[in-house]
Amino acid sequence: MPYPPPAAFAEVVPPAPRNRDALWVDGHWAWRGGTFVWERGGWVAPPAGSRFAHWRIRYAQDGTLMFAEEVWYDAQLKPIASPKKLVDAFTPPNELTPETQHGF
């Protein structure tokens, strides 16, 4: 990938779901189809014994940008599907997220 992702969007964290063992996961940039796409944060119910690794970017010594997307791992540290969001974050209107999509 040729360049780092843009600055993160501001997100409004909604109240946590009641009677759930919920965990908040921030929104993040994902590399899709040759461009960065914003994926909203949200409250999730993590699988028992699972672990979460946030996305990271690093530059190699030769200047190459390296991007590792977020990933969930099971108790044996094998990658698993991301848990379904219980409640999505709200993203204030901006040039990429129109008012009809912000969730207020």
matplotlib code that plots the C-alpha trace (Angstrom):
import matplotlib.pyplot as plt

x = [0.0, 1.4, 0.4, -0.9, -4.6, -6.2, -6.8, -9.4, -13.0, -14.6, -17.2, -19.8, -19.8, -23.4, -24.4, -23.2, -25.8, -27.5, -27.0, -24.1, -20.5, -19.8, -16.4, -16.0, -13.9, -12.9, -13.5, -10.6, -9.4, -9.4, -7.6, -10.3, -10.0, -6.9, -8.2, -8.8, -12.4, -13.7, -15.2, -17.2, -16.5, -19.1, -19.9, -19.2, -19.6, -16.2, -16.1, -15.0, -11.2, -10.7, -8.0, -8.1, -5.2, -5.8, -4.7, -1.2, 0.9, 4.7, 7.4, 10.1, 13.7, 13.4, 10.3, 7.7, 4.4, 3.2, -0.4, -1.8, -5.6, -7.3, -7.8, -9.5, -7.9, -9.3, -7.8, -5.3, -4.3, -5.8, -7.5, -11.3, -14.1, -14.8, -17.7, -21.0, -21.5, -24.2, -24.4, -22.6, -20.9, -22.4, -20.2, -20.9, -21.6, -18.5, -17.5, -17.6, -20.5, -23.6, -26.2, -28.5, -25.9, -24.7, -27.2, -28.5]
y = [0.0, 3.4, 5.6, 5.5, 5.7, 9.1, 10.3, 8.4, 9.6, 10.8, 8.4, 8.8, 5.8, 4.7, 3.3, -0.3, -3.0, -4.1, -7.6, -8.3, -9.0, -6.3, -4.9, -1.6, -1.8, 1.5, 2.2, 1.7, 1.9, -1.2, -1.7, -2.7, -2.7, -0.5, 2.1, 2.7, 2.3, 3.3, 0.5, 1.8, 0.8, -0.8, -2.9, -6.6, -9.8, -11.4, -15.2, -16.9, -17.0, -14.8, -12.1, -9.0, -7.3, -3.7, -2.7, -1.3, 0.4, 0.3, 1.5, -0.9, 0.4, 0.9, 3.1, 0.4, 0.9, -2.3, -2.5, -5.2, -5.2, -5.9, -9.6, -11.8, -14.9, -17.9, -19.4, -21.3, -18.0, -19.1, -16.3, -16.3, -14.3, -10.9, -11.1, -9.4, -5.9, -5.5, -1.7, 0.4, 3.7, 6.9, 8.8, 12.5, 13.7, 14.3, 14.2, 10.4, 9.7, 11.8, 12.8, 9.9, 7.4, 8.9, 7.1, 10.0]
z = [0.0, -1.0, 2.0, 5.6, 6.4, 7.0, 10.5, 12.4, 12.4, 15.6, 16.9, 19.5, 21.9, 22.6, 26.0, 26.6, 26.1, 29.3, 30.7, 28.3, 28.8, 26.1, 25.0, 23.1, 19.9, 18.3, 14.7, 12.3, 8.8, 6.6, 3.3, 0.7, -3.0, -3.1, -0.8, 2.9, 4.2, 7.6, 9.7, 12.6, 16.1, 18.4, 21.4, 20.8, 22.9, 22.6, 22.4, 25.7, 25.9, 22.8, 22.3, 20.2, 18.3, 17.1, 13.6, 13.3, 10.7, 10.6, 8.2, 7.2, 7.1, 3.3, 3.8, 2.8, 4.6, 6.4, 7.5, 9.8, 10.1, 13.4, 14.2, 16.8, 18.1, 20.0, 23.2, 21.1, 19.3, 16.0, 14.0, 14.3, 12.7, 14.3, 16.8, 15.6, 16.8, 19.4, 19.0, 16.4, 17.1, 15.7, 13.3, 13.1, 9.5, 7.4, 3.8, 3.7, 6.1, 5.2, 7.8, 6.7, 7.9, 11.2, 13.5, 15.5]

ax = plt.figure().add_subplot(projection="3d")
ax.plot(x, y, z, "-o")
ax.set_aspect("equal")
plt.show()
